[in-house]
Amino acid sequence: MSLKLAKKQKSLLTLISVVLVFLIIVIADKALGEFPLRIFNLCGIYITLALSLNLVNGFTGLFSLGHAGFMAVGAYTSALLTMSPAQKEINFFLMPIVAPLANIHIPFAPALIITGILSGFVGFFIGAPALRLRGDYLAIVTLGFSEIIRVVLTNLQCITNGPLGLKGLPRAATTYTVWSVAILSVIFMIALVNSAFGRSCKAVRDNEITAQAIGINVARVKITSFTIASFMAGIGGALLGHQINTINPRLFGFILTYNVLLIVVLGGIGSITGSVIGAIVVTISMEALRFLDGPLNLIFLRTQRNPGLRMVVFSVLLLIVVRCRQQGLMGAKEFSWDGLINLFRDGGLKKRSLKAKRTKPKAGEA
């Protein structure tokens, strides 16, 4: 029999959790060193990116591989809007930047909003024709558009500085900014998924023909979902660019989309909680295993540098997790206080049941 908490108890637990999260963010910002703090902030950025891709791939059922392109649009837009004219002059030494962009310098907050809007517009422009396709064909087309965006950025020397990229971006992606966006993204996704539009997305994912038969405008749902995801991806790309302070077209290759897709699949396709957990687990694991790329001096093994060994070990661990949990860490489930309490309660009941079986005397014993 499952237990259910009262509404007041759930509200109290939620309030305590919010306070704990806020304290963790404050303590991390004050206590962590530069490198651990960057990893901590990357977790927040990847939460935003994973949620945006999960909206398309998980909740709407579209197989998109073009996320890196929208991130590139966001990163370059934010960089060009927030960099000072002097910094732009230093970067564009081969070919001067076009006149309208040379003197633009606005604060990070409005630049972030403009970045999202422009990325959403690009997503709408690409999605309108591309979303007529399905499955693998859609994946190929979106991947192609992503590569087109990267090639365009590489060749627009007077706007993007070409393959040299942009250096010295303002350090605007602070811990509070990154995690505020991540928390707002989680809240927005929860509200969106539980809304009428979210239910329409799930209906389209489950069966397009049935969804259309009951009056859902399938094309509009797909385009809207794709546009919203592009908006969030652009903001995530801008935060990523300002976090690492340097961007170039090579950064936004297919491997970046693969990393975000890995988080979504590992956490659970169609799960907000899974995206959050997956982003944190993958980001920290990738850095925790980085020592494998360097020289190893173990009792039974001594090697020189091992470039790529970290990815091999990480891939093996990923295969083990996927083999044991084919639906991801969370599957399509979401976190709930009732579920958490019943999980521990069921675990305790199973332990007590096993203990009782072991101590129960057999027939014929005195």
C-alpha positions in Angstrom: 0.0 0.0 0.0 1.5 3.3 -1.1 1.7 6.3 1.2 0.6 9.8 0.2 1.7 13.0 1.9 -0.7 15.9 2.7 -0.4 19.0 0.5 1.0 21.0 3.4 3.7 18.4 3.9 4.7 18.5 0.3 4.8 22.3 0.3 7.0 22.3 3.3 9.4 19.7 1.8 9.5 21.7 -1.4 10.3 24.9 0.5 13.1 23.2 2.4 14.5 21.8 -0.9 14.5 25.3 -2.5 16.4 26.7 0.5 18.9 23.9 0.3 19.5 24.4 -3.4 20.0 28.1 -2.8 22.5 27.4 0.0 24.4 25.0 -2.2 24.7 27.6 -5.0 25.9 30.3 -2.5 28.4 28.0 -0.8 29.7 26.7 -4.2 30.2 30.3 -5.4 32.1 31.3 -2.3 34.0 28.1 -1.5 34.9 26.4 -4.7 38.0 27.1 -6.7 38.0 28.4 -10.2 38.1 25.0 -12.0 35.6 23.2 -9.7 33.3 26.2 -9.9 33.4 26.1 -13.7 32.4 22.4 -13.6 29.6 23.3 -11.3 28.4 26.0 -13.7 28.7 23.7 -16.6 26.2 21.4 -14.9 23.7 24.3 -14.8 24.3 25.1 -18.5 23.9 21.5 -19.6 20.6 21.3 -17.6 19.2 24.1 -19.7 20.5 22.5 -22.9 19.3 19.0 -22.0 15.8 20.3 -21.2 15.6 22.1 -24.5 16.6 19.0 -26.5 14.3 16.8 -24.4 11.3 19.0 -25.3 11.9 18.1 -28.9 13.2 14.6 -28.7 11.4 13.4 -25.6 8.1 15.2 -25.3 7.3 15.9 -28.9 8.9 12.8 -30.4 11.0 14.5 -33.0 14.5 13.2 -33.7 16.6 16.4 -34.0 20.4 16.6 -34.2 20.7 20.3 -35.0 21.1 21.6 -31.5 24.7 22.7 -31.8 23.7 25.1 -34.6 21.2 27.0 -32.5 23.8 27.1 -29.7 26.3 28.6 -32.1 23.8 31.3 -33.1 23.2 32.1 -29.5 26.8 32.2 -28.5 27.9 34.5 -31.4 24.9 36.8 -31.0 25.5 37.3 -27.3 29.3 37.8 -27.9 28.8 40.4 -30.6 26.3 42.3 -28.5 28.2 42.3 -25.2 31.9 42.7 -26.3 33.3 46.2 -26.1 34.4 48.1 -29.2 38.0 47.9 -28.1 37.8 44.1 -27.7 36.2 43.7 -31.1 39.0 45.7 -32.6 41.6 43.4 -31.1 39.8 40.3 -32.3 39.1 41.5 -35.9 42.7 42.2 -36.9 42.6 40.4 -40.3 39.4 42.0 -41.5 37.5 44.8 -39.8 34.1 44.0 -38.3 31.1 45.5 -40.2 30.3 49.0 -39.1 26.8 48.4 -37.5 28.3 45.8 -35.1 31.5 47.6 -34.3 30.1 50.0 -31.7 27.2 47.9 -30.3 27.7 47.2 -26.6 24.7 46.3 -24.4 24.4 44.6 -21.0 24.3 40.9 -20.8 20.6 40.5 -19.6 19.0 42.1 -22.7 21.6 40.5 -24.9 20.5 37.1 -23.5 16.9 37.8 -24.4 17.8 39.0 -27.9 20.0 35.9 -28.3 17.0 33.6 -27.4 14.7 35.4 -29.8 17.1 35.3 -32.7 17.8 31.6 -32.1 14.1 30.9 -31.9 13.6 32.7 -35.2 16.3 30.6 -36.8 14.7 27.5 -35.4 11.3 28.5 -36.8 12.9 29.2 -40.2 14.6 25.8 -40.3 11.8 23.9 -38.6 9.0 25.1 -41.0 10.2 23.0 -44.0 12.2 20.4 -42.1 9.5 19.2 -39.8 7.5 17.8 -42.7 9.9 14.9 -42.4 10.0 12.2 -39.7 12.5 9.9 -38.0 15.9 9.5 -39.4 15.2 11.8 -42.3 14.5 14.7 -39.9 17.7 13.9 -38.0 19.7 14.1 -41.2 18.2 17.3 -42.3 18.6 19.0 -38.9 22.2 17.8 -38.7 22.8 19.2 -42.2 21.3 22.6 -41.2 23.5 22.6 -38.1 26.6 22.0 -40.2 25.5 24.8 -42.6 25.3 27.2 -39.7 28.8 26.2 -38.6 30.2 26.6 -42.1 28.5 30.0 -42.5 30.0 31.2 -39.2 33.4 30.0 -40.4 33.2 32.0 -43.6 31.7 35.2 -42.3 35.0 36.8 -41.5 33.7 40.4 -41.2 31.0 39.3 -38.7 32.2 36.2 -36.8 36.0 36.6 -37.3 35.9 33.3 -39.2 37.8 30.3 -38.0 39.7 32.4 -35.5 36.6 32.9 -33.4 36.1 35.4 -30.7 38.2 35.7 -27.6 37.9 37.8 -24.4 34.1 37.5 -24.0 32.8 39.3 -20.8 32.7 37.0 -17.8 28.9 37.5 -17.5 27.9 33.9 -17.0 28.3 34.0 -13.2 27.2 31.2 -10.9 24.0 33.0 -10.0 23.1 33.8 -13.6 23.8 30.2 -14.8 21.8 28.5 -12.1 19.0 31.1 -12.2 18.5 30.3 -15.9 18.7 26.5 -15.1 16.1 26.8 -12.4 13.8 28.9 -14.5 14.2 26.4 -17.3 13.1 23.6 -15.0 10.1 25.6 -13.8 9.2 26.6 -17.3 9.4 23.0 -18.6 7.2 21.7 -15.7 4.6 24.3 -16.5 4.8 23.6 -20.2 4.6 19.8 -20.0 1.6 20.0 -17.6 -0.2 22.6 -19.8 -2.6 21.9 -22.7 0.2 22.4 -25.1 2.4 19.9 -23.3 -0.4 17.3 -23.5 -0.7 18.0 -27.2 3.1 17.4 -27.6 2.7 14.0 -25.9 -0.2 13.2 -28.1 1.8 14.0 -31.2 4.7 11.9 -29.9 2.5 8.9 -29.2 0.5 8.9 -32.4 0.4 11.7 -34.9 -2.6 10.3 -36.8 -4.7 10.0 -33.7 -3.7 13.4 -32.5 -4.7 15.0 -35.8 -8.0 13.0 -35.7 -9.0 14.6 -32.3 -8.3 18.1 -33.6 -4.7 18.8 -32.7 -2.8 20.9 -35.2 0.2 18.6 -35.5 2.3 21.0 -37.7 1.8 23.9 -35.3 2.6 21.8 -32.3 5.8 20.6 -33.9 7.0 24.0 -35.1 6.2 25.7 -31.7 8.0 23.0 -29.8 11.0 23.3 -32.1 11.0 27.1 -31.8 10.9 27.0 -28.0 13.7 24.4 -27.9 15.8 26.6 -30.3 15.2 29.6 -28.0 16.4 27.7 -25.0 19.4 26.3 -26.9 20.4 29.8 -27.9 20.4 30.9 -24.3 22.4 27.8 -23.3 24.9 28.5 -26.0 25.3 32.1 -24.9 25.9 31.0 -21.3 28.4 28.4 -22.5 30.3 31.0 -24.6 30.5 33.5 -21.7 31.5 30.7 -19.3 34.6 29.6 -21.3 35.2 33.2 -22.6 36.3 31.9 -26.1 34.2 30.6 -29.0 35.0 29.4 -32.5 33.0 27.4 -35.1 34.8 24.1 -34.2 33.3 24.3 -30.7 29.8 23.8 -32.2 30.3 20.6 -34.2 28.2 17.5 -34.0 30.0 16.3 -30.9 28.4 19.0 -28.9 24.9 17.8 -30.0 26.0 14.3 -29.2 27.0 15.3 -25.6 23.6 16.9 -25.0 21.8 13.9 -26.5 23.8 11.6 -24.3 22.5 13.5 -21.2 18.9 13.2 -22.4 19.2 9.5 -23.2 21.1 8.7 -20.0 18.6 10.6 -17.8 15.5 9.3 -19.5 13.8 10.5 -22.7 10.7 12.4 -21.7 11.8 13.1 -18.1 12.6 16.5 -16.7 14.1 15.0 -13.6 16.2 12.7 -15.8 17.6 15.6 -17.7 18.7 17.4 -14.5 20.2 14.2 -13.1 21.8 13.2 -16.4 23.4 16.7 -16.9 25.0 16.6 -13.4 26.2 13.0 -13.7 27.7 13.3 -17.2 29.4 16.6 -16.6 31.0 15.6 -13.3 31.9 12.1 -14.6 33.6 13.4 -17.7 35.9 15.6 -15.5 36.4 13.0 -12.8 37.8 10.5 -15.4 40.1 13.1 -17.0 43.1 11.7 -15.0 43.0 8.7 -17.3 44.2 10.8 -20.2 47.5 11.5 -18.4 50.3 9.2 -17.2 49.2 6.4 -15.0 51.4 5.0 -12.2 49.4 2.2 -10.7 50.6 -0.9 -8.9 49.9 -3.2 -11.8 50.0 -0.7 -14.7 52.3 2.2 -15.7 51.7 4.1 -18.8 52.7 7.4 -20.4 49.9 9.8 -21.7 46.7 8.0 -22.8 44.8 10.4 -24.9 41.2 9.2 -25.4 41.3 6.6 -22.6 38.9 8.7 -20.6 36.2 8.4 -23.3 36.8 4.7 -23.7 36.2 4.1 -19.9 33.2 6.5 -19.9 31.7 4.7 -22.9 32.0 1.4 -21.2 30.4 2.7 -18.0 27.6 4.2 -20.2 27.0 0.9 -21.9 26.7 -0.8 -18.5 24.2 1.8 -17.3 22.2 1.6 -20.5 22.3 -2.2 -20.4 20.9 -2.2 -16.8 18.5 0.7 -17.3 17.4 0.7 -21.0 15.0 3.6 -20.3 17.6 5.7 -18.7 18.1 6.5 -15.0 14.5 7.9 -14.6 12.8 6.5 -17.7 9.8 8.7 -18.4 9.1 9.2 -14.6 9.4 12.4 -12.6 10.4 13.1 -9.1 7.7 13.3 -6.5 7.7 13.3 -2.7 5.2 10.4 -2.6 7.4 8.3 -4.9 10.5 9.0 -2.9 9.0 8.1 0.4 7.4 4.9 -1.0 10.7 4.0 -2.5 12.4 4.0 0.9 9.4 2.4 2.5 9.3 -0.4 -0.1 13.0 -0.9 0.3 12.6 -1.2 4.1 9.7 -3.6 3.7 11.7 -5.8 1.3 14.6 -5.9 3.8 12.3 -6.8 6.7 10.6 -9.5 4.5 13.9 -11.1 3.6 15.0 -11.0 7.2 11.8 -12.7 8.3 12.2 -15.4 5.7 15.8 -16.1 6.9 14.8 -16.3 10.6 11.6 -18.3 10.0 12.1 -21.9 11.3 11.7 -24.7 8.8 9.0 -27.4 9.1 10.0 -30.1 11.5 12.5 -27.9 13.5 12.1 -27.7 17.2 
